[in-house]
Amino acid sequence: MKRVLNIFNLKQKVDYKTEVLSGITVALALVPEAVAFSMIAGLSPLTGLYAAFTIGIITSIFGGRPGMISGATGAIAIVIVALAKTHGVEYVFATVVFAGVIQMLAGVLRLGKLIRLVPHSVMFGFVNGLAIVIFISQLDQFKLKDSNGILQWLEGIPLFVMIGLVTFTMLIIWGLPKLTKAVPASLVAILTIFGLVVAFNIDTTTVGDIASIKGGFPPFHIPKVPFTLESVMIILPYAFIVAGVGLVESLLTLNLIDEITETRGYGNREAVAQGLGNFVTGLFSGMGGCAMIGQSLINTSNGARARLSGIVAAVMLLVFIMFGSSLIEMVPMAALTGLMIMVAVGTFEWVSVKALNKMPRHDIFVMITVMLVTVFLHNLALAVLIGVIISALVFAWESATRIRARKYVDEQGVKHYEIYGPLFFGSTAVFADKFDVKNDPHEVIIDFMESRIADMSAIDAVNKLTERYAKLNKVVHLRHLSTDCRQLLKNADKLIEVNILEDPTYKIPFN
């Protein structure tokens, strides 16, 4: 029983008032986001709302990060928009189901730990780029469609009204916590702006002007896709991309919330929960999704730390859809716009700007590259992948230049090469240049106490070196090889023949 309590964090101390109020606030913020993302994908607004409900409640109950909010996201919408246009919504549902299975397998295989390979500079770029994307996306609320359906900037009184309401919202969110934290400032801001608009009959854009959110309980629906190899080949590429993008965004959001709350989430459990959420939502007419960084930050900034807030948000969203659509459709977009702009401001890592003159140049380059890819391509997974690759290449280059060799000849006339630094594919050329094969004595010892043979390229480099000595009838000994180095050489015994000089007093440091 205790194990069950620990798994679901049911023993966690819960501030019920904070959790419930924060959940309601998040639910209000979820509505326009889910509607907008479903429309980006060319789908009905309800497909986004249903996804926000099903994924939100499943990940809140079973996920690895209490307080994190999941639902329909722009990253997933961008991936599936082409599929929706070419093959229709049924293929989207089937893709989401397949993606869910892939994500659950990733969690079971414990691939969530791979997120640890993401450098801090990539995280800075990801978070800053996402903050800019959130801010830019809110600028559409200052536009209105003309008679041709083209968005045009507001002018005159409507523009000033929108700016005034948004600014007032931001001031409440910024100033109220300085006076009291009894209630979430974001919820107070939304209710205040809603009250002003209704009381003074202010003409401004509301949620209902974007789309109707009225609907029922998500209907169970098996995707109507022919079970043929051709259909599978259409679905699988999209499914892998949806699964990959969803996991990257979710696990990066998990890491960010970990830092903010100074607690630890569980990536593999979150991957399984994300997969289960997508699998279920694909069977209940949802478009799929993943963790939502904006709503997660709203939740944590309100003080929510438990699973209850996410559960309340999902349940309240369903209540809005089924019973409160007419009221929610009256909520001014200005209030939600101001809230999301404050989220963007809070998301941006301002410390990264202050530290620019202190960061290594390659870290600055990686951060800016990831940020630009995020902003202009809106592809978070690609941005992170590019950042990781650049960081890995820089690390390999720097490591390749660190290999050194101390040289001396002992009393017996044996020449010693004490190698330090990693011997791998990037450093083999520098390693080979360290040896004076032609002028060395008959017997040579290569000491790896401060180095290690890391890969097959390193083995090949050692092999070629020993061949050069063998042609001159000289003997080479390898000393102080770690266990893993010895295993590599044993596996490659058909490629290389050298003497391993045993040292009974040496304790292997790399076990």
VENBEL-V942202 format. One line per field, one symbol per residue. phi: phi as a letter, one per 40 degrees, with the letter a starting at -180 (. if undefined). psi: psi as a letter, one per 30 degrees, with the letter a starting at -180 (. if undefined). burial: 1 if it has 24 or more other ideal C-beta (glycine too) atoms within 12 Angstrom, else 0. A space follows every 10 residues. Layout:
phi->???
psi->???
burial->???
//
This chain:
phi->.cccccdcfc cccbcccccc ccccccdccc dccccccccd cgbcdccccc cccccccccc cbccbdgcbb icbcccdccc ccccccbgcc ccdccccccc cccccccccf cccccccccc cccdcccccc cccccccccc ccbaccccgc cbccbgcdcc ccccccccdc ccccccccca bcbccccdcc cccdcccccb fccacbdccc acbcabcdcc acdcbccbcc cccccddccc cdcccccccc cccdcccdcc cfbbcbcccc cccccccccc cccbgbcgaa cbcccccdcc ccgcbbcdcc ccdccccccd ccbbcccccc cccdcccccc cccccccdcc cccccdcbcd ccccccdccc ccccccbfbc cccccccccc cccccccccc cccbacbabc ccgccbbccb hcbadcbccc dcccbbdccc ccbbbbbbdb aacbaccccc cccccccccc cbfbbbbbbg ccdccccccc cbcccabbcc ccbcccbccb c
psi->eeeeeeeghf fkkkjeeeee eeeeeeeefe deeeeeeeee fglkefeeee eeeeeeeefe eflgjkfkkl akleeeeeef eeeeeeflfe eeeeeeeeee eeeeeeeegh fffffffjle eeeeeeeeee eeeeeeffff fglkkafggk kkkllbeeee eeeeeeeeee eeeeeeffek gelkeeeeee eeeeeeeeeg hkjlkleffe lkgkaakkkk jkkikkilee eefeeeeeee eeeeeeeeee eeeeeeeeee fhlkljeeee eeeeeeeeee fffhhlflaa kjeeeeeeee ffgkflfeee eeeeeeeeee eefgeeeeff kkfeeeeeee eeeeefekif feefgeffkk eeeeeeeeee eeeeeffhje eeeeeeeeee eeeeeeeeef ffklkkklka fggkkkjjkk lkjaefgeee eeffkieefl aekkkjkgeg lkjfaeeeee eeeeeeeeee fghkkkkklh kleeeeeeee fgfffkjlkj jkjffkkkfg .
burial->0000000110 0001000111 1111111111 1111111111 1111111111 1111111111 1111111111 1111111111 1011001011 1111111111 1111111000 1100101111 1111111111 1111101101 1101000000 0001000000 1111110111 0110010000 0011111111 1111001000 0101111101 1010100100 1010100000 0001100110 1111111111 1111111101 1000111111 1111111111 1111111111 1111111111 1111111111 1111111111 1000100111 1111111111 1111111110 0100000000 0010111111 1111101111 1111111101 1001100011 0010100000 0001111110 1111111101 1101101001 1001111110 1111001111 1111110010 0001011111 1100110110 0000010101 0000000000 0
//
